[in-house]
Amino acid sequence: MNMTNNIQIKLNRKPEVLEQLGFKKSTLHTRIKEGLMVPPVSLGGRSVAWPEHELQTIVRAMCAGKSPDEIKQLVTELVAKRSELV
């Protein structure tokens, strides 16, 4: 899958996301509900995955010490940009 500007999109399934972030499933879902993590994208049926570039952006923000409010704003922006990936 390619997005504009020829950037490759890699999708990560839940086990990869949990391992990458060091979260338990309940923590991941809580952070999604709180707006501190992007929700997954549907792959059809009950299959979902997370765009790796979005996860990396959030991890970089966490490492940079961004506040929860700043991370929520970032999550909102990342989700809004999904419609531009076509």
FENJO-V872531 format. One record per backbone hydrogen bond with DSSP energy under -0.5 kcal/mol. NH is the residue of the N-H (numbers start at 1). CO is the residue of the C=O. E is the energy in kcal/mol with one decimal. If there is no record, write none. Layout:
BEGIN
nh->(NH	NH)
co->(CO	CO)
e->(E	E)
END
This chain:
BEGIN
nh->(3	6	7	7	8	9	10	12	16	17	18	19	20	21	22	23	28	29	30	31	32	33	34	35	36	37	41	43	44	47	49	50	52	54	55	56	57	58	59	60	61	62	63	64	65	66	71	72	73	74	75	76	77	78	79	80	81	82	82	83	84	85	86)
co->(7	3	3	4	6	1	8	50	13	13	14	15	16	17	18	18	24	25	26	27	28	29	30	32	31	31	49	47	47	44	41	12	10	51	51	52	53	54	55	56	57	58	59	60	62	61	67	68	69	70	71	72	73	74	75	76	77	78	79	80	81	82	83)
e->(-1.8	-1.0	-0.6	-0.7	-0.5	-1.7	-0.6	-3.0	-0.6	-2.1	-2.9	-2.0	-2.8	-2.6	-1.8	-0.9	-2.3	-2.5	-2.2	-2.6	-2.0	-2.4	-2.2	-1.2	-2.7	-1.0	-3.4	-3.4	-0.7	-2.1	-1.9	-2.8	-3.3	-0.7	-1.8	-2.8	-1.7	-2.1	-2.6	-2.4	-1.9	-2.4	-2.7	-1.8	-1.4	-2.4	-2.4	-2.5	-2.0	-2.1	-2.7	-2.4	-2.2	-2.6	-2.5	-2.0	-1.9	-0.6	-0.9	-0.9	-1.6	-1.5	-0.5)
END
